[in-house]
Amino acid sequence: MGLGTGIFLLVVGAILAFGVRDGLTAVDLTAIGWICMGAGALSLVLVLALSRRRAVSSSTTYVERHDGVPPGA
């Protein structure tokens, strides 16, 4: 999941938890909203942690080749 997915889950979860006051007997929309917000927060934490780890662990290797041929020949 990406950064956008985490933000989307947070927004949808907040709308379900705080904005919807519908009375469905089989579904608790407030609980679903809290679950979506938790999944969105977890997604954001994982995306930020993995991108930080990727940025720290990246490296560049330079290879110089010597064939015995003088430069410019």
N, C-alpha and C positions, 0 to 999 in steps of 0.2 A: 504494500500500500504506500501511496505517496503522501506528500504533504497536503495536497488538496483533498484527498480522501479523509484524512484525519480532521481537517477543518470542517468538511461536509458533515461527518458524523457528529461532531460537537454541536453544530448548528441545528441539525435535525433533532438530536437528542434534547437540546434545550427547548426547542419548540414543543416537542412532545411532553417534556416534563413540566414545563411552566406555562405553556400557552394553550394547550388543548384541555378543555373541560368537558369531554364527552363521556357519557356513562355507558360503557360497554360491559356487559356482565362477564364475558369470557376473556377479555383482554384488558390488562392494566397498562394503559398508555404511559402513565407516569413511570412505572418500572422499566418499560421499554426505552423511554427517554433517558433514564439514568444509565441503563446498559449501553445505549448508543454513545452517550457522553464519555463513559469510561473507556469504551473501545476507541473512540476518537482521541482521547488523551493518551492512551497507550500507544496508538499509532504515531502520534506526533513525537512522543519520547523516543520510540524506536527509530523513526526516520532521522531525527536529529542526532541520536547517538551513532547510528551507522554512518551517516554522512561525515561526522566528525572523525570517526575512526578511519574512514576511507581517505580523508584529507591528510591525516597525520601519517598514515602508513604508505602513502604514495612516494615513489622515488624515481629518479631518472638515472639511467646508466648510459655512459658514453663509452663507445668502443673505438679505439684507434688502431688502425691496421698498418703494419710496417712490412712491406714486401721486398724491401731492398731496392726499390725503384726510386730514384731521386724525384723530388717534387717538380712538377712542371714538365716532366719528360714524357 
